[in-house]
């Protein structure tokens, strides 16, 4: 990768107190010792308000272990407002990135300039600007409106550009889970096709041979199935991240995602009343710390509920 992470501009905060850890200790004890004997209840209040970070990551547990060389930052009272939204859950936040889990029905970004529809982007933009009026939020990748799961956003345009440019090198694991129609004859395999996006008709077309489209590779494994209900739960790991890749690939195998109105061959019914596709695992090399970070969410309850899957 041509650029270095040191060249990326950090998301700056004002009026913070930065403390360096000199010997191993617990977070609560450390803050008390450095902040003039602050009461335990006051320290715990700072933590509950998400105003304490350790090495850039927000910490809420008072017994978080600290090591020599760690950096603890206590933000001013203006910062670290909690995110509350019924369709969006905060998973991780540090000075560089935000990772969230979105629910079905929420767009990642507006569909057209000037749109007033609520999106993940608009929610996070309001969230960061409530803390710091000049702060920004920048989209790294997207999920379809009807797909739930994990998304990462950058806090600077420089970091956004870096992550988009080197996305394939940075991402070490990207796992989805889907409920697909039918019982797979081959329980595990790799789907490789060339995808062509028709933006005019908002469709993606798949070809088994190179027809000038973008190569797309999806590894799949059937993890559970129910022959009586003619449904399979499939785990999918992406080698590429093309638009609608999983939906098109499963449909090309004759096993469209349950509830897929676009690629479901006319079968729009889903007993879960949704598109049964969820971005469950996201693992990547943090572009600022150069450490691998791993985020994971459970399989949606409705995926299990609609099938009562049998191994």
Phi, psi and omega in degrees: 000126190293318182278161174252149181295336179294339181279349183282136181279131182279161174281107188273143175238143179260159174061032177267155173253118182253127184234140179255130180278131182257337179209155182303137180193178175266152185301314181299313180298322182294313181297319178301317183291331184266344185247038173066037178073033179307139181297149180302320181297326179290320178296315180296329177293319176302316181295316181295333178275004178060039182257009181236129174238149174239118183054037175092348181256134180297134178238138178240351181267130182288338182263016177303124181285139177246147178241160178303134180095347177295152177245125178250128179240129176251118185278163176292166182296348181281341192259178173056049172289140182285148178271124178231113175204135184296339183247011182214128181239131176287128178255320184202143174212135169221195184290350187244323191225158167231131174245128181230162171247120180259153178263170178298142175097354182252122176289151175287311180225164178299150180280340179206153181302138179087357179297140178258007180293141177291130180226170174302317180301313183292324178295314181289326177298314178296322180299310183289329181281342171292334179271312183222108189305334181262005181289156179231169176221140191224129185287131177260315177210178187225161168235148175300157179306318186269006175257133178261167173130201193272138177223146176241138177236148177263158180257359174221153177295329179295317179291321176302312180299317181298313183291323178293319182295319186247027184305314183294328178282329183280321184282123180258341177200132178218101188245131175247160170233139181222151166260119184247153179283141175087172178252124184286131175289317176260115190282347182208142180178187180234131177254121178233117176217175176250126185254137177238126182265125175258093185293332180297318180259005178055043180229155175240133182247144185248139176231136179286350179236160181291107180248020182097355178280186179269132179293139180227133184230124179232125173265132182231156177210125176285122182257334176207157177206156177224101184296325182298320181263359176057048180225149178227141171264128187236135173262133185231129177244127185268133169265337174228165183230066181277161177302129178057023188305308183296316182298317180290319182294315179293322177296324180292337177274358183084015181228067182297155177298134179301129179087010182278104181286338184271317186241015186270018176056037177087350179265095185266354185284137172225126178296345177268356180058040179195167168288123186271067179222130186220128176279098193271323185231136174223120181229131182205164176278118180298122187292342180264318182268342183064019175259148177284127178245142186232128179232138186215139176238156179287161173297132180306138183301324183292337177295318177285321185298319186287343186240336189046060191302143173246139177291000000 
